[in-house]
């Protein structure tokens, strides 16, 4: 069964893209908490934490041109 987000896609190989995505999610979570929307803050915080874990501790990118497994 496929995953909703393919975080091992070759698009994510450059480090700056991975850092930017994680930072954007966590920053948006902070914006939501400060704006009084804790549901969205928790949601974006969880996405940011999951992306951070995957991008920096469990990242196994496919080389460009490889088919999706």
Buried (B, 14 or more C-beta within 10 A) or exposed (E): EEEEEEBBEEEBBEEEEBEEBBEBBBEBBEEBBEEEBEEBBEBBBEBBBBBBEBBEEEBEBBEEEEEEE
